[in-house]
Structures are given as structure tokens and as C-alpha cells.
Amino acid sequence: MIPETISSLLHQCSKTKSFRRGFSLHAVVLKTGLQSDVFISNHVVNMYAKCGKLDPARRVFDDMSERNLVSWSAMISGYDQVGDHALALELFSRMRLVPNEYVFGSAICACASLRDLVKGQQIHAQSLKFGYAYVSFVSNSLISMYMKCGCCDDALSVYEDVSEPNSVSFNALIGGFVENQQPEKGFELFKLMHRQGLMPDCFTFAGLLEICNNSNYLNMGMVLHCHTIKLKLDSTAFVGNLIMTMYSKFSLVEEAEKVFRLIEEKDVISWNTLIAACSHCADHEKGLRVFKEMSNDCSVKPDDFTHASVLAACAGLASVLHGKEIHAQIIRARLGQDVGVGNALVNMYAKCGFIGYSYKVFSKMLHRNLVSWNTIIAGFGNHGLGSLAIKSFEQMITVGIKPDSVTFVGLLIACNHAGLVEEGELYFNSMEETYGIRPNLEHFSCLIDLMGRAGKLHEAEDYIKRFPFGMDPVVLGSLLSACRLHRDVVIGERLAKQLLKLQPVSTSPYVLLSNLYAWDAMWVDVAEARKMLKGSGMKKEPGYSMVAVKGTFEKFTVGDFSHSRIEEIKYMLKILGWAAVDVCSNHDIVILLDRYTYI
């Protein structure tokens, strides 16, 4: 086999990252004694480096009797691409040849990844000395390096010295300003790029769409969406996924789905993004429908993120039937023990009321992180198993996992539901003293609710006076509810007056105060509270129930008769009413069923 043929084949293996074929060709090189040819050895080094096999690449490199710039460039760029940035810089420092633009670019990229500003400045100086600093490949790498090191002014200086900046230069600047929390400058550069006639690409929009994550930038996000439509980039998975993510942040799930439908070749990230968008917008039923559609698409297979997202949807609907089906799919697929999927399973079973299954999954997890422990603690807490939640917390501390703010929310809820007042107060006080975690409003609300349920109204009121967020409407409303429970009109009235001064956004304070007066037969005050509610202009939000029928969820709202099958429902209720009359002698139940017959 002639050297030119071997070189061409090795080059193809590098481009296609065909390690097995490249390895066989290396054997041919050794057998034919062509390893002394620097040109062929460079192809071998490059092939191994492009395939991510840096150890054999380094062995070939070290054995070379002669090395040129291509040899050094292949190794330095190889180390940088696989994430061994320190080794890339160490090799760069050993090189005695004058670097070219590719070597400089790879070394500068390594500095950027390591956030090594000093070394980056030294290499910048070398590139100026040898006249490579203004070459596009090097200047763009310098812009990225300075941006990643937080030196935006230095990045702009490099850009201003470039005679003909290209779209890569603008992308580096835009992405850098986004990363450094300067979105307005990013938008200014996008406009400048447009004025200079440069065509934005998918990487331009990747930086800009990341900015559009709050309501101030929604209009800008929609403008960017229009630009992608004009450039026909919205139908690509890369850009379409970003646009879906943006819309989901604003709970615009319908817009996200429209974008999804227009993507020509949907990848697994496209499906995952839409499922996650449904979950973010609490449209869990749609999330399950999308997952079913994905399962029917033979071109894409669900991954760990898919399963974690759809299990979250099952948890949101408390649908153990769907959750068990997905769990079975995971077992059949023999997927690896991903900690995120394990956590989602623990959460799903706990939210669906199957705490035994939840703990069984948790106990079989090969690896557990903080989220795993937080999930099982919260699960035990929500099921009223306070002692098991505390036991899990102690086990977590024993294995060396440091708790966070979420851990204590679950722990305090567990103490609340189990009536463990002393333990709850002890853990609340230990948060800052022992673990350095400052209690927030959520922790404080749990504590006040715990003490209120236990009848320690005076102690709870003392806590409210001591903490800065004691006058929060949620805290006051929680304690007012406890006053109604324990029929303490004096404290309840005092809290209600404070709460009404805060201009409540719900009807709860008025209803609670009215009920509190009613317990004490203070009918004049009941009438006054009701009058205040009417004067506020607020209406109580109607309750609703969700019922799963053959895998489909039906929502029934109080006072809403718009259901498409309302006549069938009323007829069925009549039949149930007649059946109840025949078998039940309890007059109250008959009256109750009769009342529902005529809704």
C-alpha cells in the first residue's frame, strides 16, 4: 500500500472518527515501516486525537524521531478538545518551534477553559510578537478567552483591532456579554452585526435567546423568533429547542408546541424540551401525551432526562398507573442506574401515595445525592411519618451529605404533619447555628403552622414579632387558621386586623375571620366580615377535582356545567341516587345524592 493511500485513508478516519479502521491502518503503517515518515505519523497522531484516544496519540508523538508544527498542533488541540487543558498548555510550553495560528488558537482555548487569565495574556503577547494576533482564528479565540475570564473591555479591544470581524467574532462577543450579565450590550452587538451585513447563525441566536428569560425580554425573544423564521433556522432542532425553552420560561406552552411541530428533524432534546415545558407550565396531562407520541416515533429513543421529566408529570397528576408503566419501561430497557431517574421514581411514588414503593426504590439506588435524601425525607413528611423522616435525616448526616435549605423544609413539614413540636423547633433553631443555613420565609411558615396546630398560639406570636418576615401574609394567614382551629377569638382578631392592613390578594382572611366569629356565635361580627369580603371585590376561587378515566384525565370544577358529556353525568348520578335509595336507609345520604342529581 503506497504512502499516499494510507495518508488519505487515515485522514478519512480522522474526519469520521473511525477508531477501529484507523487502528488497523496504524498496524499497516508499523508493518510496512512507514512510521519514520513524519507526514504519515502526523496523520496517525491526528486520527487518534480526533477519536479522543490521547494516550496512543501521545505514544506515537513521543516515539517520533522528527516532529513539525502539524505534530504539535494535533496533540495540543487533541488535549484541549478532550478537556485535558492543563496538558495542552504544558505541551505548548515545551514546544521550541514558532507556533502557527492553529496552535495559538488551541492554547488560548485551553486558557479560556481553565479561566487562566495570566497564561492567556502571555500567549496573547506571543501571538502579537509573531504576528498571529489579528488572524481570525486567533483573535476569535482571544475574544472568547477574555470574555470567559470576565475581561469584557479586553475582549472588545481585541475585536476593535480586527480589520474584518466575522460572524464568529460577533458570536463570541454576544455569548460573552450574556455570560457576564450584560444583555443590553449583547443586543447592541446583534444590531451592529445586522448593520454590517453579517448573517447571524444558530450560535448567534443561542447566545441571544439565553438572555430572554424574564418578562422584560419576552418581546425581544419574539423578535428573535421572527428572525429565525426569516433565516429558516427555526425548523432546525438546535434553534427550535432554544425557542421552545424560552417560551416555556414564560409558561407559553402552546407557542412552544407550535415551534416543536415545525422542527423538521426532531432529536431527543426536542421531545425532552417540550415535555419539560409542559411540566414547567403544570400541564402534566399534555406532557404524558407528548411522551406517548415520542414512544411511537421509532427514530428517537427516550433517555434519562425524558424519563425523569415524564415521571415528574406522573407525580403532578398523582397517576401511579402511568408511573408504573414508565417504571416498567425503564426496567425492560435495562437502562443504567441514573440518579436523576431514581430520584424521579422516589418522588413519583411518594406523590401518588405509595410511600412503601418510594422507599423501596430509594433503598435500591446504587448512588444517592442530596436530592435523593431530600425527596425521601419530604415523602415521609407528607405521609405523616415524622419519625422516619427524622431517621433518614440522621442517616444522611452520618454518610456525610450536607443538608441544604430544601432538606429543612421537608424536615419541618414532617414534624408538622406528625405533631413533633419540640423536634421541629429544635431543627429550626439548629439551621443557622449548626449548619450555617439562614431560615427563609418557607421555613418560618412551617414552624408557625406547626406551633399553631399544636395550640401554641402565644409562642407562635412571639416568633412572629422576633423575625423580619413575621408580618408576611402567608405566615399571618397560617396562624389565623390555627386560631380558628383552637377557637381563640382574641389572638385571631388581632392577627386578622394586621393581615387586612396588608391588602390580601385572596379571600382567605375574610373567610377565616368570619368562621372564627361564627364559632363564638358573634353573628354581628360574622356579618361585618362578610360585608368586608363583598366590599373587597374578591371572589373565592372555585375548587376542582381531576378523575382518571381509561388513561384520560377529566377536570370537574365547582359550578361549571360546560363538560361535553354533562347530560350523561347527570343521568348516571340519577341512577346512583335510585340505587342508593334501594340499599341505604340513611336519610341524610339519600338527600345528599338527590341534591347532586339536579346539578
PyMOL commands that set and color helices and strands:
alter all, ss='L'
color gray80, all
select helices_A, chain A and resi 3-16+19-32+34-36+38-50+54-63+69-81+85-94+101-114+117-129+136-148+152-161+167-179+183-195+202-211+215-230+237-249+253-262+268-280+284-296+304-317+320-332+339-351+355-364+370-382+386-398+405-418+421-435+441-453+457-466+468-471+473-486+489-501+508-519+523-536+566-583+587-597
alter helices_A, ss='H'
color red, helices_A
select strands_A, chain A and resi 544-549+552-557
alter strands_A, ss='S'
color yellow, strands_A
deselect
rebuild
show_as cartoon
